[in-house]
Amino acid sequence: MSNGLEIEEAARAISVAALANRASSVLERLRDSARNARANERREPTFTIGKAAELVGRTPAAIRDAEKDGRLPEPARTDNNRRERYTLAQLNDMRGVFGTRPYRAPEDPCCVVAVQNFKGGVGKSTIAVHLAQYLAIRGYRVALVDCDSQASATTLFGYVPDLDLDEDDTLYPFLREGERSSLDYALRKTHFDGLELIPANLRLFNSEYELAARMARGNDTLLDRLKEGIESIADRFDVIVMDPPPALGAISLSVLRAANALVVPVPPTVMDFSSTAAFLSMLDETIEQLAERGLAPELEFLRFVGSKVDENKSMQKELLQLMRTLFGHAMVWTPLKDSAEIDNATARLMTVYELDGPATSSAVRNRCLGYLDGVNSEIEVDIRSMWPSHQARLRKAALA
């Protein structure tokens, strides 16, 4: 009888190994085909002169005048002499010429915003990546730190994490090795000018066990390790966006400790709302426990985003209204509605902001951009409100 069980267990082990090898082989082919298909697509977003002027804060005429008098280079032309679209790098050059860069002042704090919920499937990575890209398009210096071993955010930047990246490319060495003094080694440029990425892959999951084991031995200072890493690069950025794991583990606690702002995605379904209520209770208990150790996070703002919203469903409309009543000003007013544009862009390992044209239709794309820009612009105001150097401008804009 025992021999039969041993054979059955061996067969199961062989089957798992075979399946893992097959999956790796398929991933290798997918990576190669995805790279070939995206060879000419993985580039900066581009903008018409009208959109460029809007983003830079000047008129199209001012841009043309600056090009004529040599303050800006002459625009590139197509074969039929039409003006080519501007890249994000060119927009940032314009901001430098016109003095409209939105940087924080050196004495303002870097905004470190965690997009966090302890439940998966709520749109956490979608919001984190689109927020980071939105801010980069508007000229801020941004870092996106993928703290989740599932690496969804990393994937949206075109990587197949466990094939393209080693563990030394992630947070893992910094969390594991006390002698490292900066996260600078892990930062990598992206195809969005002004936006850098610290990627993740499955190896990062090992740090959960290692951190938890070392903390269980009474080493509470490890919770400050990620905070130290963020502080080591903060002077280079206006905003650092963190995408943590959807669970209350050592890394999530470290992210909470490092953050000074929190964005919580909440789909308006009964299960997700219930999970978020539990998240808030756990968050409150966690902050209390951290405070007892002198490690309480210092949050400048906490915002809830209604994510993956389908307002054709009456229950979702009711729950969305309930959340607005319950959370008040902490609720981002614009809902992030479910959109085929996001789904289709994600299927290409891309985002809505980097596509020059619609992945669905112009109408669907424009609606989707309206939701994304609405959510992100509200969060942008919260970020700028943290900076004394921006507060006078915000008050002036509010009165206009």
N, C-alpha and C positions, 0 to 999 in steps of 0.2 A: 504493500500500500504506500509506504513512504517513497519507494522508488518512483511510483506513478506521480506522486505530488511533486517530487523533485524535477521530474521530466516536464510536468506541466508548468512549474515555475520557470524553468530554463527556457521553455518555449515562449512564455510571456516576455521574458527578458530579451530574448533574441528578436521577438516581434517589435518590441519598443525600440531596440537599437536599429533595426532595419527601417522602421518608420522614421526615426530621427534622421538617418542617413538620407532617406529619400526626400524628406522635407528640406534638408540642407541643400541637396542637389537642385531641387526645384527653385529654392530661394536664390541660388547662385545664378540660374538661368533668368529668373525674374529681374535680378539686379542688373544683369548685363543688358537685357532687353529694355528695362526702364531707363538705364543710362543712355542707351542709343536713341531711344525715343525722345528723351528729354534733352539731348545734347544741345539743341538750339533753343530750348524753351527755358532752361534754368538760368534766368537772367533777371536783372533789375526790372521793376515795373517801369513803364514809360508813360509820358503825359503830354497831352496837347499843350499849346502855348496858353490857351485859356485856363486849363486846369493847373498848369505850372504857376501862372500868375496868381490864381486863387490860393494855392498852397504857400507860395513865397510871400504873399502879402503885398503885391504890387500889381500894376495893370499890365496887360500885354504890350501896350505902347511903351511903358517904362522898360520892359525887357528888350524890345526892339531898339530903343534909343541906346541902351547900355551896350548892345551888340554893335551898333553903328559907331559909337565913340570909343570902342576898344576896351571898355570895362569888362565886357563879357566876350568870349570868342564868337566868331560868326557861326551861325547854326549850320549843321550839316544839311545837305539837300539830297533829295531823291533824284533818280535819273530824269524825271520830268520837272525838276526844279522846285518841288514842293518841300517845305520845311519838315525835317524829320522830327519825331517826337523826342522829348527831353527825357534823359534818365534821371533817377533819383540823385545820383552823384552830381549831375549838372544843376539840379534844383538846389542842392546844398551849397554849391559854388555861388549860385545867385543869392542865396541867403547871406553868404559872407560878404558879397559886394553891396547888397542893400542894407545890411545890418539888421536882418530879421531872423537870425537864428534864435530859437526859443530856449536856449540852454538855461539851466539854473545858474545862479551866482555861486561862486566857490564856497561861500559861507552857508548856502542852502543845503539841507540834507538830501542825499540821494534817496529817491523813493524806491523802496524794496517791497514790491507787491507780490504776494503769494495768491495764486488762483487755486483755491483749495476747497475740497469737500471730501468726506471720508467714504463716499459712495462713488463707484465707477459709473461710466455711461451717462454722465450729466453734462458733457460738453466742456470739460475742464481744459483739456489740451487745445481744443478748437479756439476757446476764448483766449487762452494764454498766448498762442501763436499770433492770432489776428490782432490782439492788443499790442504785442511787441512790434508787429509790422506796421500797424496804424501809426504808432508813435514815431517809428523811424521815418515813415513817409512825411510826417509833419516836422521832421528835422531834429528830433531829439536823439541823443546818444543813448542807445539801448543795448542791454544784454539780456538774453533769455537763457535761464539756467534750467535744464531738464534734470529734475531730481528723481524721476520715475523710471524704474528699470524697464517698464513696458515701452518707454522711449517713443511715445506717439508724437510728441513735439519734434523730436529729432527726425523722425520719419517724414514729417511735413516739410522738412528742409532738404529732402531728396536723398537721405541716407537709408541704407538697409543696415540698421544699427549693429547687429551681431556679425555682419560680414564686412562692413566698411570701417568699423571702429574697434579699437582695443580698449581694455579696461583703463589703460593709462591715459586715454583721451577723455575720461569722464571725471566726476567728482571723487571716484573711489580712492585713488592714491592720496588725495589730500585728506580725506576722512580717515584713512588707514595709517598714514605716515605723519607722525608729529613733527618731523623736521622740515616739512614743506611750509613755507611762510606765505605763499600767495597762490591764488587760483589762476594766475596769468597763463600758466602752461596749458590750461585746458580751453582757453578762449580761442575761437576761430572765426574768421570773417565769414559773412554770408553774402548772398547775392543781393541783399538790401544794404545800400550804403548807410553806415552808421549803426548797423545792427550786428552784434556778435553773439555767438552761440557757445554754450558749454553743453555738449551732447551727452546722451546716456545710452547705455545698452544693458543687456540682461545681467552682466557681471556686477552692475551696481547693486543688485539685490543682495550680494554677499555682504555688503556693508551693513545691511539691516541686522543680520545675525551678529556680526562682529561688534557693532556699536552697542546693541542690546546686551550682549554678554559682558562687555567691559563696563557698561553703566550699572549692570546688576552687581558688579563688584564694588560699587560705590563711587565710581568716577563720573560725577555729575558734570564736570567741566567739559565732557565730550559734547554736550548739547550746545556749547558755545563754539564748537569747532567750525561749523558751517558759517556761523555769524562772523567769525574771524576771517574766513575765506572771502565772504561777500565784502567785508570792510577793506580787504586788501586790494580790491579792484574798483571800489565804489567811486573813487575820485575821477575815474575815466568816463563815468556814465551819469546821465540824468535819472534814468529809470532802470532798475533791474527787475525783470519779471521772473518769478519762479513757478515751475510746474511740478508740484510734489506728488507722491503716490496717493492713491485713493484709499488710505488706511491710516489708522493711528499707530504708527510705528516710530522707530528711532529717527528716521530721516524726516518724517512729517513733523515730529516735535522739534527737530533742528531747524526746519524751515520756519515754523512758527516763531521760534526764538530769533531767527535772523530777520524776519519781516517787520516792516513798520506800517504795512497796509495789507488788507485782506479783501479779496473778491471771492464770493461764494456763489457758484452756479447752482440754480435750483429749477429743474423742470417742473411745471405745474401739474404734477400727478400726485395722487394720494400717497403712493409708495415713496416717491422722491421727497415730498414735503415731510412725510413722517421721518425719513432718514435724515433730513436736514435738521429737524427738531432734535433728534438724537445727537446729531453732530454738534449743535449749539450747546446742549447739556454737557457733552463730553469736553467741548472746547472750554466751557466755563470751569469745569472741574480741573482740567489740565492747566489752565492759566492760574488757578488758585494754588495747585501743587507746585507749579514753577515759581510762583511768587514766594511760597514758603522757603524755597531754596535761593531766593534772590535772582531768579532767572525769568521773571515775567516778561512777556513780549510787550512792547510799547507801540500800540497801533494808533496811527494818526487817523485812519478811517477804515470802516468796515462796510462793504456794499454787497448787496444780493442782486444777482442777475437772473431774471426769468429766462431760462435757456430751453432750446428745443421745443419751442411753444407752437402748438397747433390750435389756433383760435377757432377752427371749425368744430372743435369739440367743446361742447358747452361746459363740461366739468372743468376743463383747463381754463376757460375764461373765468369761471367762478373762483377757481383756486388762485389765479393770477391776481384778481381783484382782492381776494382775501390777503394775499401776501403783501400787496401794496398798502392795505389798511394796517396790517400787523407790523410790518417793518418800517412804514413811514418813509422818512427821508433817506433811510439806509437802503431803500429799494431803488435800483436803477429803473427809471421810468420806462425807457424803451425796452420792449421785449426782444430777445434774440429768437426770431421765429425759425422753425424748421424749414430748411430750404434745400431743394434739389441742387442748387448752385454749389453749396458747401459740400454736399455729398459727392457731386461729380468732380469737383476740384480735388477733394481728398482722395478719391479713387485714382487720381493721377499723381498722388503724393505731392500735391501743390495746395495753394490757398487761393481764396477769392481775390485777394489783393495783388497777387502776382500774375493773374491772367489778364492779358490785354483785351480779350473779348469774352463773351459769355460762353460758359460750358453748357448752358441750357438755351435760354433765349434772352434777348435784351431786357424784356420786361421782368423776368425772374431775377436776372442779375442785378438790375437796378433796385428792385425791392430788397434783395439780400444785402447789397451795399448800404442801403438806407438803414437796415437793422444794425449791421455791424458798426457803421459810422456813428449811429445814435448811441449805442451802448458805449463804444470806446470814447466818444467825445465827452460823455458824462464822467467817465473815469478820469479822463485827461484833466477836467476841471478840478476834480478831487486832488489829483497829483500836484497841479500847479498851486492849489490852495495851501499845500505844505511849504511852499517856498515864499518867504517874505519878499523876495525881489519881484515876484509875480503878482502879489496881492493887490497892489494899486492898479495894475492893468486889468485884473479880473473885475475889480469894482467899477472901473471905467466902462468895461464891456457890458456889465450888468445894467448900467444906467443908460447905455446907448439905445 
